[in-house]
Protein backbone atom coordinates (compact mmCIF):
# COMPACT_ATOMS: atom_id res chain seq x y z
CA UNK A 1 0.00 0.00 0.00
CA UNK A 2 1.55 3.31 -1.16
CA UNK A 3 0.61 6.73 0.24
CA UNK A 4 1.76 10.06 -1.18
CA UNK A 5 2.56 13.47 0.25
CA UNK A 6 4.16 16.47 -1.44
CA UNK A 7 6.94 18.86 -0.54
CA UNK A 8 9.57 20.94 -2.37
CA UNK A 9 13.30 20.90 -3.12
CA UNK A 10 15.11 24.18 -3.72
CA UNK A 11 17.23 25.19 -6.71
CA UNK A 12 18.23 28.78 -6.06
CA UNK A 13 15.06 30.79 -5.44
CA UNK A 14 13.09 28.26 -7.46
CA UNK A 15 11.28 25.44 -5.66
CA UNK A 16 10.50 22.14 -7.40
CA UNK A 17 7.64 19.89 -6.36
CA UNK A 18 8.75 16.59 -4.80
CA UNK A 19 6.47 13.58 -4.36
CA UNK A 20 7.04 11.68 -1.11
CA UNK A 21 5.95 8.06 -1.55
CA UNK A 22 5.65 5.74 1.44
CA UNK A 23 5.15 1.94 1.17
CA UNK A 24 4.55 -0.35 4.17
CA UNK A 25 5.16 -3.97 3.18
CA UNK A 26 5.80 -7.33 4.80
CA UNK A 27 9.43 -8.15 5.54
CA UNK A 28 12.13 -7.58 8.08
CA UNK A 29 11.44 -4.43 10.15
CA UNK A 30 13.29 -1.52 8.55
CA UNK A 31 12.85 2.18 7.75
CA UNK A 32 14.64 3.32 4.58
CA UNK A 33 14.65 6.72 2.84
CA UNK A 34 15.71 6.70 -0.82
CA UNK A 35 15.73 9.25 -3.62
CA UNK A 36 19.11 11.00 -3.35
CA UNK A 37 18.71 12.37 0.22
CA UNK A 38 21.51 14.19 2.00
CA UNK A 39 22.50 13.48 5.59
CA UNK A 40 19.80 15.72 7.11
CA UNK A 41 17.07 13.98 5.07
CA UNK A 42 18.41 10.51 5.89
CA UNK A 43 18.23 11.36 9.58
CA UNK A 44 14.56 12.32 9.22
CA UNK A 45 13.48 8.75 9.89
CA UNK A 46 14.82 8.92 13.45
CA UNK A 47 13.09 12.22 14.15
CA UNK A 48 9.82 10.89 12.68
CA UNK A 49 10.07 7.69 14.72
CA UNK A 50 10.64 9.64 17.95
CA UNK A 51 7.84 12.13 17.20
CA UNK A 52 5.36 9.33 16.54
CA UNK A 53 6.44 7.58 19.73
CA UNK A 54 5.77 10.80 21.65
CA UNK A 55 2.19 10.62 20.30
CA UNK A 56 1.94 6.96 21.38
CA UNK A 57 1.93 5.77 17.77
CA UNK A 58 4.02 2.62 17.35
CA UNK A 59 5.44 1.69 13.97
CA UNK A 60 4.45 -1.76 12.71
CA UNK A 61 7.00 -4.56 12.47
CA UNK A 62 7.17 -4.23 8.70
CA UNK A 63 9.46 -2.81 6.05
CA UNK A 64 8.84 0.93 5.55
CA UNK A 65 10.27 2.51 2.39
CA UNK A 66 10.07 6.23 1.64
CA UNK A 67 10.96 7.41 -1.86
CA UNK A 68 11.54 11.06 -2.77
CA UNK A 69 10.61 11.53 -6.43
CA UNK A 70 12.14 12.62 -8.78
CA UNK A 71 14.93 10.41 -7.48
CA UNK A 72 17.71 12.15 -9.45
CA UNK A 73 17.04 15.57 -7.84
CA UNK A 74 19.28 16.23 -4.79
CA UNK A 75 17.26 16.63 -1.57
CA UNK A 76 18.76 18.85 1.13
CA UNK A 77 17.46 20.22 4.41
CA UNK A 78 15.39 19.22 7.40
CA UNK A 79 12.05 20.37 5.94
CA UNK A 80 11.40 16.83 4.60
CA UNK A 81 10.52 15.61 8.13
CA UNK A 82 6.86 16.66 8.03
CA UNK A 83 5.98 15.31 4.56
CA UNK A 84 7.67 11.98 5.39
CA UNK A 85 5.62 11.79 8.60
CA UNK A 86 2.40 12.62 6.71
CA UNK A 87 3.04 9.98 4.04
CA UNK A 88 3.77 7.40 6.75
CA UNK A 89 0.62 8.29 8.73
CA UNK A 90 -1.44 8.06 5.54
CA UNK A 91 0.09 4.66 4.70
CA UNK A 92 -0.86 3.48 8.21
CA UNK A 93 -4.40 4.79 7.56
CA UNK A 94 -4.27 7.12 10.56
CA UNK A 95 -5.07 10.18 8.41
CA UNK A 96 -6.94 10.23 5.06
CA UNK A 97 -4.77 9.84 1.95
CA UNK A 98 -6.73 12.21 -0.27
CA UNK A 99 -6.36 15.07 2.25
CA UNK A 100 -2.61 14.53 2.44
CA UNK A 101 -2.23 14.42 -1.35
CA UNK A 102 -3.97 17.82 -1.62
CA UNK A 103 -1.28 19.47 0.51
CA UNK A 104 2.32 20.61 0.06
CA UNK A 105 4.08 20.27 3.42
CA UNK A 106 7.41 21.28 4.88
CA UNK A 107 8.71 21.42 8.42
CA UNK A 108 11.29 20.02 10.81
CA UNK A 109 10.17 17.71 13.60
CA UNK A 110 11.58 17.81 17.10
CA UNK A 111 11.72 14.59 19.09
CA UNK A 112 8.59 15.51 21.06
CA UNK A 113 6.56 16.23 17.92
CA UNK A 114 6.82 20.02 17.80
CA UNK A 115 7.26 21.64 14.39
CA UNK A 116 10.37 23.78 14.10
CA UNK A 117 10.68 26.66 11.60
CA UNK A 118 12.50 26.02 8.32
CA UNK A 119 13.76 28.14 5.44
CA UNK A 120 11.96 28.50 2.12
CA UNK A 121 8.30 28.72 3.21
CA UNK A 122 7.62 31.58 0.79
CA UNK A 123 8.93 29.82 -2.38
CA UNK A 124 7.10 26.67 -1.22
CA UNK A 125 3.84 28.62 -1.01
CA UNK A 126 4.38 29.81 -4.59
CA UNK A 127 4.76 26.21 -5.77
CA UNK A 128 1.70 25.12 -3.78
CA UNK A 129 -0.35 27.86 -5.43
CA UNK A 130 0.80 26.80 -8.91
CA UNK A 131 -0.08 23.17 -8.11
CA UNK A 132 -3.48 24.21 -6.69
CA UNK A 133 -2.69 22.70 -3.30
CA UNK A 134 -2.72 24.01 0.27
CA UNK A 135 0.52 24.56 2.17
CA UNK A 136 1.18 23.02 5.59
CA UNK A 137 4.11 24.56 7.47
CA UNK A 138 5.33 25.29 11.02
CA UNK A 139 3.48 27.99 12.92
CA UNK A 140 6.51 30.32 12.87
CA UNK A 141 6.51 30.30 9.05
CA UNK A 142 2.77 30.91 8.55
CA UNK A 143 2.80 34.72 8.41
CA UNK A 144 5.60 34.64 5.82
CA UNK A 145 3.98 31.99 3.58
CA UNK A 146 0.51 33.58 3.74
CA UNK A 147 1.80 36.50 1.66
CA UNK A 148 1.07 34.29 -1.35
CA UNK A 149 -2.66 34.86 -1.28
CA UNK A 150 -3.40 32.35 -4.03
CA UNK A 151 -3.22 29.35 -1.70
CA UNK A 152 -4.45 28.35 1.75
CA UNK A 153 -1.68 28.25 4.37
CA UNK A 154 -2.09 25.98 7.40
CA UNK A 155 0.42 26.74 10.15
CA UNK A 156 0.65 24.05 12.83
CA UNK A 157 2.61 24.04 16.06
CA UNK A 158 3.00 20.25 16.38
CA UNK A 159 2.47 16.97 14.57
CA UNK A 160 -0.34 16.16 17.02
CA UNK A 161 -2.17 19.29 15.85
CA UNK A 162 -1.70 18.20 12.23
CA UNK A 163 -3.22 14.76 12.93
CA UNK A 164 -6.21 16.31 14.72
CA UNK A 165 -6.71 18.63 11.75
CA UNK A 166 -6.76 15.82 9.18
CA UNK A 167 -9.03 13.63 11.32
CA UNK A 168 -11.51 16.49 11.74
CA UNK A 169 -11.12 16.80 15.51
CA UNK A 170 -9.68 20.34 15.55
CA UNK A 171 -9.26 22.04 12.12
CA UNK A 172 -6.39 24.50 11.84
CA UNK A 173 -7.34 28.11 11.15
CA UNK A 174 -5.64 29.38 7.96
CA UNK A 175 -2.70 31.71 8.63
CA UNK A 176 -2.83 35.41 7.81
CA UNK A 177 -0.10 37.39 6.11
CA UNK A 178 2.20 39.19 8.53
CA UNK A 179 4.25 42.30 7.93
CA UNK A 180 7.13 43.60 10.04
CA UNK A 181 6.72 47.34 10.52
CA UNK A 182 9.68 49.66 10.77
CA UNK A 183 10.11 51.71 13.90
CA UNK A 184 10.83 55.45 13.89
CA UNK A 185 13.98 56.51 12.08
CA UNK A 186 16.93 56.91 14.41
CA UNK A 187 19.48 58.00 11.77
CA UNK A 188 18.54 61.30 10.18
CA UNK A 189 20.38 62.95 7.30
CA UNK A 190 20.25 66.25 9.14
CA UNK A 191 22.61 64.85 11.77
CA UNK A 192 25.45 64.96 9.22
CA UNK A 193 27.23 68.29 9.61
CA UNK A 194 28.15 69.85 6.27
CA UNK A 195 28.76 67.50 3.30
CA UNK A 196 25.94 69.10 1.28
CA UNK A 197 27.35 67.81 -2.01
CA UNK A 198 27.48 64.25 -0.68
CA UNK A 199 23.89 64.58 0.61
CA UNK A 200 22.79 65.71 -2.84
CA UNK A 201 24.53 62.70 -4.37
CA UNK A 202 22.69 60.41 -1.92
CA UNK A 203 19.36 61.90 -2.98
CA UNK A 204 20.11 61.40 -6.68
CA UNK A 205 21.34 57.86 -6.07
CA UNK A 206 18.19 56.98 -4.12
CA UNK A 207 15.88 58.52 -6.70
CA UNK A 208 17.27 56.64 -9.72
CA UNK A 209 19.18 53.73 -8.12
CA UNK A 210 22.52 55.05 -9.32
CA UNK A 211 25.73 53.52 -7.97
CA UNK A 212 27.73 55.87 -5.74
CA UNK A 213 31.44 56.04 -4.92
CA UNK A 214 32.58 58.09 -1.89
CA UNK A 215 36.23 59.01 -1.35
CA UNK A 216 37.41 60.85 1.74
CA UNK A 217 39.79 60.85 4.68
CA UNK A 218 39.02 58.71 7.76
CA UNK A 219 36.33 60.32 9.89
CA UNK A 220 34.92 62.49 7.11
CA UNK A 221 31.49 60.84 7.39
CA UNK A 222 31.37 58.31 4.53
CA UNK A 223 29.91 55.48 6.60
CA UNK A 224 27.62 57.91 8.40
CA UNK A 225 26.21 59.09 5.08
CA UNK A 226 25.74 55.56 3.76
CA UNK A 227 23.94 54.46 6.95
CA UNK A 228 21.34 57.17 6.34
CA UNK A 229 20.57 56.10 2.79
CA UNK A 230 17.85 53.57 3.80
CA UNK A 231 15.98 56.41 5.51
CA UNK A 232 15.43 58.25 2.22
CA UNK A 233 14.56 55.22 0.07
CA UNK A 234 10.88 54.50 -0.66
CA UNK A 235 9.38 51.33 0.86
CA UNK A 236 9.29 48.19 -1.26
CA UNK A 237 6.26 47.69 -3.46
CA UNK A 238 4.31 44.45 -3.00
CA UNK A 239 6.02 42.85 -6.02
CA UNK A 240 9.48 43.98 -4.89
CA UNK A 241 8.85 42.78 -1.32
CA UNK A 242 7.88 39.36 -2.65
CA UNK A 243 11.01 39.09 -4.84
CA UNK A 244 13.32 40.19 -2.03
CA UNK A 245 11.64 38.00 0.59
CA UNK A 246 11.97 34.92 -1.63
CA UNK A 247 15.75 35.27 -1.37
CA UNK A 248 15.71 36.14 2.32
CA UNK A 249 13.44 33.17 3.01
CA UNK A 250 16.00 30.80 1.48
CA UNK A 251 18.75 32.46 3.50
CA UNK A 252 16.76 32.09 6.74
CA UNK A 253 16.54 35.85 7.34
CA UNK A 254 12.75 36.04 7.77
CA UNK A 255 12.46 35.29 11.46
CA UNK A 256 10.23 38.09 12.75
CA UNK A 257 6.82 36.67 11.84
CA UNK A 258 6.30 38.11 8.37
CA UNK A 259 8.06 39.99 5.62
CA UNK A 260 9.21 43.59 5.64
CA UNK A 261 8.65 46.50 3.25
CA UNK A 262 12.00 48.00 4.29
CA UNK A 263 14.69 47.91 1.65
CA UNK A 264 17.65 45.65 2.53
CA UNK A 265 20.88 47.26 3.66
CA UNK A 266 23.85 44.91 3.51
CA UNK A 267 27.37 45.90 4.57
CA UNK A 268 29.82 42.99 4.22
CA UNK A 269 33.29 43.23 5.73
CA UNK A 270 36.21 43.61 3.33
CA UNK A 271 37.54 40.18 4.35
CA UNK A 272 34.42 38.46 2.93
CA UNK A 273 35.07 35.69 0.43
CA UNK A 274 33.81 35.53 -3.14
CA UNK A 275 31.18 32.95 -2.17
CA UNK A 276 29.92 35.28 0.58
CA UNK A 277 29.64 38.28 -1.76
CA UNK A 278 28.50 36.69 -5.03
CA UNK A 279 26.99 33.42 -3.81
CA UNK A 280 28.09 29.81 -3.77
CA UNK A 281 29.42 27.42 -1.19
CA UNK A 282 27.55 24.27 -0.27
CA UNK A 283 24.24 24.28 -2.12
CA UNK A 284 25.08 27.46 -4.11
CA UNK A 285 23.47 29.79 -1.56
CA UNK A 286 22.74 33.46 -2.38
CA UNK A 287 25.48 35.98 -1.60
CA UNK A 288 25.40 39.54 -0.33
CA UNK A 289 24.64 41.03 -3.75
CA UNK A 290 21.46 38.94 -3.96
CA UNK A 291 20.50 39.59 -0.34
CA UNK A 292 20.70 43.31 -1.25
CA UNK A 293 18.21 42.86 -4.13
CA UNK A 294 16.06 46.04 -4.41
CA UNK A 295 18.14 47.53 -1.59
CA UNK A 296 21.60 48.88 -0.79
CA UNK A 297 24.95 47.09 -0.82
CA UNK A 298 27.44 49.20 1.14
CA UNK A 299 31.08 48.17 0.69
CA UNK A 300 33.30 50.15 3.02
CA UNK A 301 37.08 50.14 2.46
CA UNK A 302 36.34 49.22 -1.16
CA UNK A 303 39.98 48.84 -2.38
CA UNK A 304 40.68 46.43 0.50
CA UNK A 305 38.34 43.79 -0.93
CA UNK A 306 40.16 41.03 -2.85
CA UNK A 307 40.66 41.95 -6.49
CA UNK A 308 38.85 38.81 -7.68
CA UNK A 309 35.80 39.73 -5.60
CA UNK A 310 35.68 43.25 -7.01
CA UNK A 311 35.96 42.06 -10.59
CA UNK A 312 33.05 39.63 -10.17
CA UNK A 313 30.81 42.63 -9.44
CA UNK A 314 31.13 43.99 -12.97
CA UNK A 315 28.67 41.67 -14.70
CA UNK A 316 25.97 41.62 -11.95
CA UNK A 317 25.97 45.44 -11.85
CA UNK A 318 25.16 45.54 -15.57
CA UNK A 319 22.69 42.64 -15.90
CA UNK A 320 20.91 42.65 -12.53
CA UNK A 321 21.36 38.93 -11.95
CA UNK A 322 24.16 36.48 -11.20
CA UNK A 323 24.67 32.86 -12.16
CA UNK A 324 26.35 30.71 -9.51
CA UNK A 325 27.83 27.75 -11.39
CA UNK A 326 29.12 24.78 -9.43
CA UNK A 327 29.79 21.15 -10.28
CA UNK A 328 26.48 20.06 -8.76
CA UNK A 329 24.45 23.26 -9.14
CA UNK A 330 23.77 25.97 -11.71
CA UNK A 331 21.65 28.62 -10.04
CA UNK A 332 20.54 32.11 -11.11
CA UNK A 333 19.81 34.77 -8.48
CA UNK A 334 18.46 38.32 -9.06
CA UNK A 335 20.63 41.15 -7.74
CA UNK A 336 19.37 44.61 -8.73
CA UNK A 337 21.02 46.58 -5.95
CA UNK A 338 22.27 50.09 -5.31
CA UNK A 339 26.02 49.87 -4.75
CA UNK A 340 27.57 52.42 -2.40
CA UNK A 341 31.35 52.09 -2.13
CA UNK A 342 33.57 54.06 0.22
CA UNK A 343 37.34 54.41 0.14
CA UNK A 344 40.17 56.41 1.61
CA UNK A 345 42.16 58.48 -0.90
CA UNK A 346 45.33 56.51 -0.14
CA UNK A 347 46.71 53.79 2.13
CA UNK A 348 47.27 56.12 5.11
CA UNK A 349 44.06 58.01 4.33
CA UNK A 350 45.36 61.57 4.62
CA UNK A 351 46.65 62.35 1.13
CA UNK A 352 44.61 65.57 0.91
CA UNK A 353 45.79 66.81 4.33
CA UNK A 354 49.17 68.60 3.94
CA UNK A 355 49.91 68.29 7.65
CA UNK A 356 49.43 64.52 7.80
CA UNK A 357 50.10 63.20 4.29
CA UNK A 358 53.02 60.86 3.71
CA UNK A 359 56.03 61.56 1.53
CA UNK A 360 54.71 59.51 -1.38
CA UNK A 361 51.95 61.95 -2.39
CA UNK A 362 50.45 61.74 -5.01
CA UNK A 363 51.82 58.32 -6.04
CA UNK A 364 50.37 56.68 -2.91
CA UNK A 365 46.83 57.69 -3.93
CA UNK A 366 47.25 56.47 -7.48
CA UNK A 367 48.62 53.13 -6.28
CA UNK A 368 45.85 52.66 -3.72
CA UNK A 369 42.87 53.54 -5.92
CA UNK A 370 44.36 51.62 -8.85
CA UNK A 371 43.28 48.46 -7.00
CA UNK A 372 39.87 49.31 -8.45
CA UNK A 373 40.01 48.52 -12.14
CA UNK A 374 38.98 51.06 -14.76
CA UNK A 375 36.01 49.02 -16.06
CA UNK A 376 34.64 48.69 -12.52
CA UNK A 377 35.14 52.38 -11.76
CA UNK A 378 33.35 53.19 -15.02
CA UNK A 379 30.21 51.58 -13.62
CA UNK A 380 29.80 54.17 -10.85
CA UNK A 381 27.34 56.87 -11.87
CA UNK A 382 28.19 59.28 -9.04
CA UNK A 383 31.67 59.93 -7.67
CA UNK A 384 31.99 62.25 -4.71
CA UNK A 385 34.94 63.61 -2.75
CA UNK A 386 33.98 63.83 0.92
CA UNK A 387 36.14 66.54 2.52
CA UNK A 388 37.27 66.26 6.15
CA UNK A 389 35.19 67.98 8.81
CA UNK A 390 37.01 70.09 11.39
CA UNK A 391 36.07 69.61 15.03
CA UNK A 392 35.00 73.27 15.13
CA UNK A 393 32.34 72.48 12.49
CA UNK A 394 30.68 70.04 14.88
CA UNK A 395 29.44 72.96 17.00
CA UNK A 396 27.58 74.46 14.07
CA UNK A 397 23.77 74.03 13.94
CA UNK A 398 22.38 71.22 11.76
CA UNK A 399 22.05 72.05 8.07
CA UNK A 400 20.11 70.64 5.15
CA UNK A 401 16.79 68.83 4.99
CA UNK A 402 15.65 66.02 7.24
CA UNK A 403 15.52 62.47 5.89
CA UNK A 404 11.70 62.59 5.75
CA UNK A 405 11.80 65.69 3.51
CA UNK A 406 14.37 64.16 1.17
CA UNK A 407 12.44 60.88 1.14
CA UNK A 408 9.35 62.79 -0.03
CA UNK A 409 11.25 64.13 -3.05
CA UNK A 410 12.69 60.67 -3.78
CA UNK A 411 9.23 59.04 -3.63
CA UNK A 412 7.85 61.68 -6.01
CA UNK A 413 10.70 61.04 -8.47
CA UNK A 414 10.20 57.26 -8.21
CA UNK A 415 6.47 57.73 -8.91
CA UNK A 416 7.33 59.58 -12.13
CA UNK A 417 9.61 56.72 -13.17
CA UNK A 418 6.98 54.09 -12.34
CA UNK A 419 4.53 55.86 -14.62
CA UNK A 420 7.18 56.30 -17.31
CA UNK A 421 8.10 52.61 -17.43
CA UNK A 422 4.60 51.21 -16.91
CA UNK A 423 4.55 49.90 -20.49
CA UNK A 424 8.04 48.37 -20.23
CA UNK A 425 8.13 45.21 -18.07
CA UNK A 426 11.41 44.79 -16.23
CA UNK A 427 12.18 48.52 -16.12
CA UNK A 428 11.46 50.34 -12.87
CA UNK A 429 14.00 53.15 -12.44
CA UNK A 430 16.13 55.33 -14.68
CA UNK A 431 19.23 53.20 -14.02
CA UNK A 432 17.54 50.33 -15.90
CA UNK A 433 16.92 52.32 -19.11
CA UNK A 434 19.07 51.57 -22.14
CA UNK A 435 19.05 51.66 -25.93
CA UNK A 436 16.12 53.28 -27.67
CA UNK A 437 14.23 53.81 -24.40
CA UNK A 438 17.13 55.83 -22.96
CA UNK A 439 17.31 57.94 -26.12
CA UNK A 440 13.58 58.56 -25.87
CA UNK A 441 13.44 59.63 -22.22
CA UNK A 442 16.83 61.33 -21.72
CA UNK A 443 17.68 63.14 -24.94
CA UNK A 444 19.06 66.54 -23.84
CA UNK A 445 18.28 69.89 -25.44
CA UNK A 446 20.70 71.45 -27.92
CA UNK A 447 22.69 73.26 -25.24
CA UNK A 448 22.95 70.14 -23.10
CA UNK A 449 24.02 68.03 -26.09
CA UNK A 450 26.78 70.52 -26.90
CA UNK A 451 27.95 70.45 -23.29
CA UNK A 452 28.15 66.66 -23.05
CA UNK A 453 29.97 66.56 -26.41
CA UNK A 454 32.64 68.92 -25.07
CA UNK A 455 32.95 66.84 -21.90
CA UNK A 456 33.32 63.63 -23.93
CA UNK A 457 36.09 65.21 -26.00
CA UNK A 458 37.89 66.72 -23.01
CA UNK A 459 37.70 63.81 -20.53
CA UNK A 460 37.31 60.85 -22.87
CA UNK A 461 33.94 59.53 -21.75
CA UNK A 462 33.33 55.92 -22.75
CA UNK A 463 30.05 54.89 -24.35
CA UNK A 464 28.98 53.45 -20.99
CA UNK A 465 29.97 56.69 -19.25
CA UNK A 466 28.00 58.75 -21.77
CA UNK A 467 24.85 56.71 -21.18
CA UNK A 468 25.29 56.84 -17.40
CA UNK A 469 25.54 60.63 -17.53
CA UNK A 470 22.24 60.70 -19.43
CA UNK A 471 20.56 58.42 -16.86
CA UNK A 472 21.75 60.58 -13.96
CA UNK A 473 20.63 63.74 -15.78
CA UNK A 474 17.19 62.18 -16.28
CA UNK A 475 16.94 61.52 -12.54
CA UNK A 476 18.05 65.06 -11.71
CA UNK A 477 15.35 66.36 -14.06
CA UNK A 478 12.78 64.13 -12.32
CA UNK A 479 13.78 65.54 -8.93
CA UNK A 480 13.39 69.03 -10.36
CA UNK A 481 9.98 68.20 -11.84
CA UNK A 482 11.18 68.81 -15.39
CA UNK A 483 9.74 66.81 -18.28
CA UNK A 484 12.86 67.43 -20.41
CA UNK A 485 16.57 66.99 -19.75
CA UNK A 486 18.17 70.42 -19.96
CA UNK A 487 21.68 71.81 -19.82
CA UNK A 488 21.77 72.39 -16.00
CA UNK A 489 20.78 68.76 -15.45
CA UNK A 490 23.56 67.59 -17.76
CA UNK A 491 26.06 69.90 -16.05
CA UNK A 492 25.28 68.53 -12.58
CA UNK A 493 25.42 64.93 -13.82
CA UNK A 494 28.79 65.57 -15.46
CA UNK A 495 30.15 67.20 -12.29
CA UNK A 496 29.52 63.96 -10.39
CA UNK A 497 31.03 61.90 -13.21
CA UNK A 498 34.38 63.63 -13.70
CA UNK A 499 35.08 64.71 -10.13
CA UNK A 500 37.50 61.88 -9.34
CA UNK A 501 38.69 61.53 -12.90
CA UNK A 502 40.25 65.01 -12.80
CA UNK A 503 42.19 64.21 -9.64
CA UNK A 504 43.41 60.85 -10.97
Secondary structure, DSSP 8 states (H G I E B T S, - for coil): -EEEEEEEEEETTEEEEEEEEEEEESSS-EEEEESSB-HHHHTHHHHHHHHHHHTT----SSEEEEEEESTTS-B-SSTHHHHHHHHHHHHTTSS-HHHHHTEEE--EE-TTSBEE--S-HHHHHHHHHHTT-EEEEEGGGHHHHTTSTTS-EEEESBHHHHHHHHTTSS---B----EE--------GGGS-S-HHHHHHHHHHHHHT--EEEEE-TTSSHHHHHHTSGGGS----HHHHHHHHHHHHHTT---SSSEE-S--EE---TT--HHHHHEETTTTEE-HHHHTTTSEEEESSGGGS-HHHHHHHHHHHHHSEEEEEETTEEEEEE---EEEEEE-SSSSS-TT-TTT--TTTTHHHHHHHTTS-HHHHTT-SEEEEE----GGGGGS---S--HHHHHHHHHHHHHHHHHHTTTSTT--SGGG--HHHHHHHH-B-HHHHHHHHHHHHHHT--HHHHHHHHHHHHHHHHHHT-SSB-HHHHHHHHHHHHHHHHH-
